[in-house]
Amino acid sequence: GNSVTQMEGPVTLSEEAFLTINCTYTATGYPSLFWYVQYPGEGLQLLLKATKADDKGSNKGFEATYRKETTSFHLEKGSVQVSDSAVYFCALSGPSGGGADGLTFGKGTHLIIQP
Amino acid sequence: ETGVTQTPRHLVMGMTNKKSLKCEQHLGHNAMYWYKQSAKKPLELMFVYSLEERVENNSVPSRFSPECPNSSHLFLHLHTLQPEDSALYLCASSQEGFTGANVLTFGAGSRLTVL
């Protein structure tokens, strides 16, 4: 079945540092890949997505590239801010790509940015 | 009201109680989901409703009973729960289609504590 592996953290960085959160996956077919973010006391919000190999998703300074050859979708940001502190989830769609399979999530990476 | 709304936000119940969680989406989506979020574990997909019909069960214990009366509302009925059922229950919705890249919009969650 599908699975997602990501570093759990917590990952603690200073403001303006470079961020990488690793995500690798196992899947059948050609899934779409997502990063979601969860701020304290809130639900998950879509951060970015990529639907096919070599696609780059980007939003709010975050980027991730769909690497089929390494089955990876690492999240990066060049200069983090205190407001980026949250839990980040890597996810992939089911085999059909549609909603009936839901999304498969990783365990989440807790990111802490210190001033 | 916009997005996905969940009530109550917090619920404490005894093992013999019967309670319900409610979810309402104002996005015109045609699929709704229940996920369970426990500490140190990936999000677990519990139920999926597509066009008001249940399409996924994932071997959830029968003490959890979903209900989807229409495409905008989703309930999770709870009875004779166990302490290990304490978790954050997240509702999500999506517009299911044939092009994949199924983006889920999440509610803020209902924090359940079973005593």
Interface residues (C-beta under 8 A of the other chain):
Chain A: V4 E8 S32 F34 Y36 G41 E42 G43 L44 Q45 L46 K49 T51 F89 S93 S96 G97 G98 G99 A100 D101 G102 L103 T104 F105 G106 K107 G108
Chain B: V4 Q6 A31 Y33 Y35 K40 K41 P42 L43 L45 V48 S50 V55 E56 L90 A92 S94 E96 G97 F98 T99 G100 A101 N102 V103 L104 T105 F106 G107 A108 G109
